[in-house]
Amino acid sequence: MHFTFVVSVAFLACSGAHIIEWPGECFEDMDPGPCRARIPSYYYESENNTCIPFEYGGCEGNKNNFENIQECEKRCKVKD
């Protein structure tokens, strides 16, 4: 059992496996903020790897807030 584990770890280390790092804002919950401006925006939903439209209030909120779907997908979406 121990030998199998060691061989598996060695294989992964040598296979060129890369760790993907996503920007932190991609994992924040959607937050429209307390204001009421209703600015069309997009947020990234990490569970579904999708950018979803929402209305940003115009103040506060968080960084998971993109002006258009292209910006959201470029920053956060995992490429197939």
N, C-alpha and C positions, 0 to 999 in steps of 0.2 A: 504494500500500500504506500509506504513512504517513498519507495523507488519510483512508483508511478507519479506521485505528486512532484518529485524533483524533476523528473523527465518532462512533465507537463510545463512546469515553470521555466525550465531551460528552453523548451520549444517556443513558448510565447516570447521570451526575452530575445530569442534569435530570429523570430519571424518578422521583425520590423513592425510589430503592432504599434499603432499610434494612439495616443489619448487625445480625444477631441475636447477642446475647451470652448464652451459657449459663453458669450458675454452674460454677466449676472442679470442684466435687465430682462433677458429672455425668460427668466424663471420667476419674475415678479408677477403677482396677480394683476389682472386688469383693474385700473383705478381711474375713474373719470374725474376725480377731484371734486371739491365742494361747489365750484362755480357752475354757472349755467349757460355757457357760451355755445354748446352743442357743435363743436368743431369735428367734422368727419375725420376719423383717425383709425389706425389699426393696432392691435396688440397681438403678441405671439402666444399661442396656446401650446405649451410644450408637450402635453399629454397626447395631442393629436398631430404635432408638427405642422400646425396651420396658423396662418395669420387671419385674424377675424376682425371685421369692422366694428367700431363702437364710436360713441360720441364723447369726445373729451370736453370737459367743462371749461378749460382755459386757464386753470390755476392748480397748483399743487399736483396731485397725482403722483406718478412715478415715471421711470425711464422706459417702461414697456409701453411705449406710446410713439407710433410712427406716423408720419404724414401721409404715406401711401403704402400700398401692398408691396411694391418693389423694394422699398427701403426695409420694410419688416422682413421680407424673405431673404434679402441679401445679408442682413445682420444675424438672423436667428434660425432660419429654416435649414434643416439637415438635408443635404443633397442626396438623392437616391443613387 
